[in-house]
């Protein structure tokens, strides 16, 4: 009788051990499934399908700091292209400079006024000169305000007699402002300076 009780007790212990192992495995499997499902949902939320006529595009969300850096770079690039890419057309020069001045403070306006007083824009028109700006490098620091940038570019000055090139280097700060139709990125360039604007050898 005692032997039989011991055998029942051993069997009960074994069944309890199996049940414990089975429930632990179930909990682990459930936790893994929950983790994977959260990961799949999180990945799906960062991805958007954009339907255009006849095509499907996939867009991805990025971290806020990365988005800030991308928008700051595009703001600085847009400003420099509006300010320095010009054609010999008074209305076009005014329109480009107006766009540039919406993106910056009085420091850019002072440079514009100085160039206008020296007859720079009138010289572009009378000489049928076009300017194109090609960015060589653009450094932007957006870790903490005030944000800072330095831009290096090459100016191509196109005349009927040929093309000359100038090295351009500028720097300034960026301040967050409200977004608008004229300033879609919501930045304002402040304390903008031209550090270098020199001719390059052909």
C-alpha positions as a printed Julia matrix, in Angstrom:
202×3 Matrix{Float64}:
  0.0    0.0     0.0
  2.81   2.41    0.95
  4.64   1.56   -2.29
  1.51   2.3    -4.31
  1.09   5.7    -2.58
  4.72   6.56   -3.36
  4.17   5.67   -7.02
  1.06   7.88   -7.15
  3.0   10.68   -5.49
  5.83  10.33   -8.05
  3.31  10.41  -10.87
  1.63  13.48   -9.4
  5.04  15.21   -9.13
  5.81  14.32  -12.77
  2.42  15.61  -13.96
  2.92  18.81  -11.98
  6.4   19.27  -13.52
  5.01  18.71  -17.04
  2.17  21.16  -16.4
  4.63  23.75  -15.08
  6.91  23.31  -18.12
  3.92  23.47  -20.5
  2.53  26.64  -18.9
  6.0   28.28  -18.91
  6.41  27.44  -22.61
  2.92  28.83  -23.32
  3.73  32.1   -21.5
  7.07  32.41  -23.35
  5.4   31.71  -26.72
  2.63  34.21  -25.95
  5.19  36.87  -24.96
  7.19  36.29  -28.14
  4.01  36.48  -30.26
  3.01  39.73  -28.52
  6.48  41.22  -29.07
  6.47  40.27  -32.76
  2.94  41.59  -33.3
  3.84  44.94  -31.69
  6.91  45.13  -33.91
  4.85  44.41  -37.03
  2.26  47.04  -36.08
  5.0   49.59  -35.32
  6.67  48.93  -38.69
  3.32  49.2   -40.46
  2.61  52.55  -38.8
  5.86  54.03  -40.17
  4.99  52.98  -43.7
  2.34  54.58  -45.9
  1.24  53.62  -49.38
  0.6   56.58  -51.65
 -1.63  55.95  -54.64
 -0.97  58.03  -57.73
 -2.6   57.56  -61.13
 -1.51  54.09  -62.19
  1.28  53.71  -59.58
  1.77  52.89  -55.92
  4.55  54.54  -53.92
  5.75  53.55  -50.48
  6.68  56.29  -48.01
  8.41  55.82  -44.64
  8.21  57.91  -41.5
 11.48  59.07  -39.96
 12.46  60.16  -36.47
 11.69  63.77  -35.55
 15.38  64.68  -35.22
 16.1   63.3   -38.69
 13.1   65.16  -40.13
 14.34  68.37  -38.5
 17.77  67.96  -40.1
 16.27  67.23  -43.54
 13.98  70.29  -43.37
 16.78  72.55  -42.09
 19.07  71.46  -44.96
 16.34  72.04  -47.53
 15.55  75.46  -46.07
 19.21  76.57  -46.31
 19.55  75.08  -49.82
 16.37  76.83  -51.02
 17.48  80.19  -49.61
 20.88  80.03  -51.33
 19.39  78.94  -54.65
 16.84  81.77  -54.59
 19.47  84.32  -53.57
 22.25  83.33  -55.99
 20.63  81.55  -58.98
 19.59  84.51  -61.12
 18.87  85.31  -64.77
 19.02  88.65  -66.62
 15.35  89.44  -66.04
 14.33  92.14  -63.56
 11.02  90.48  -62.64
 12.65  87.08  -62.16
 15.43  88.57  -60.0
 12.85  90.36  -57.84
 10.72  87.21  -57.49
 13.7   85.02  -56.5
 15.06  87.55  -54.01
 11.6   88.06  -52.52
 11.38  84.3   -51.93
 14.86  84.29  -50.38
 14.07  87.2   -48.06
 10.99  85.39  -46.71
 13.38  82.69  -45.47
 15.82  84.98  -43.67
 16.12  87.97  -41.36
 17.56  91.46  -41.91
 21.11  90.14  -42.39
 20.22  88.86  -45.88
 18.27  92.05  -46.63
 21.37  94.11  -45.81
 23.45  92.07  -48.27
 20.74  92.44  -50.92
 20.54  96.22  -50.38
 24.33  96.54  -50.59
 24.49  94.58  -53.87
 21.61  96.59  -55.33
 23.25  99.92  -54.41
 26.47  98.77  -56.09
 24.48  98.04  -59.26
 25.11  94.31  -59.14
 21.62  93.28  -60.3
 21.51  96.02  -62.95
 24.84  94.66  -64.23
 23.36  91.17  -64.56
 20.5   92.53  -66.64
 22.55  94.85  -68.88
 25.27  92.23  -69.42
 22.81  89.35  -70.04
 24.53  87.38  -67.29
 23.04  84.3   -65.61
 24.16  82.82  -62.3
 23.79  79.24  -61.16
 24.67  77.95  -57.72
 25.81  74.37  -57.14
 26.09  73.27  -53.51
 29.34  71.49  -52.71
 28.68  70.81  -49.03
 26.15  71.82  -46.43
 26.74  71.28  -42.71
 23.76  71.69  -40.4
 23.78  71.23  -36.61
 20.31  70.64  -35.16
 21.15  68.9   -31.87
 20.19  71.93  -29.79
 19.07  75.5   -30.55
 20.34  77.81  -31.82
 20.84  75.67  -34.92
 23.89  76.44  -37.03
 24.83  75.9   -40.68
 27.76  76.39  -43.03
 27.3   76.24  -46.78
 30.01  75.8   -49.41
 29.04  76.22  -53.04
 30.32  77.06  -56.5
 28.8   79.96  -58.42
 28.74  79.61  -62.21
 28.56  83.04  -63.85
 27.42  82.56  -67.44
 28.2   85.28  -70.02
 28.13  85.2   -73.81
 31.94  85.19  -73.71
 32.15  82.15  -71.41
 31.59  80.8   -67.93
 33.53  81.84  -64.84
 33.34  80.23  -61.42
 33.47  81.58  -57.9
 33.84  79.81  -54.57
 31.15  80.8   -52.07
 31.09  80.05  -48.35
 28.4   81.3   -46.0
 27.26  80.56  -42.47
 24.44  81.5   -40.18
 21.93  80.33  -37.6
 18.45  78.9   -37.89
 15.51  79.75  -35.65
 12.2   77.85  -35.59
  9.22  79.96  -36.63
  5.67  79.22  -37.73
  5.16  77.55  -41.08
  3.5   79.49  -43.86
  3.01  79.41  -47.6
  6.15  81.53  -48.0
  8.14  79.58  -45.41
  7.01  75.93  -45.53
  9.87  74.54  -43.42
  9.28  76.89  -40.48
 12.86  78.18  -40.13
 14.34  81.67  -40.27
 17.98  82.24  -41.23
 19.64  84.68  -38.83
 23.07  86.35  -38.67
 23.81  85.23  -42.22
 27.35  86.07  -43.4
 29.29  85.52  -46.59
 32.67  84.23  -45.41
 34.23  83.82  -48.84
 33.34  84.77  -52.41
 36.45  84.41  -54.56
 37.17  83.66  -58.22
 38.33  80.17  -59.13
 40.93  79.58  -61.78
 39.59  78.2   -65.06
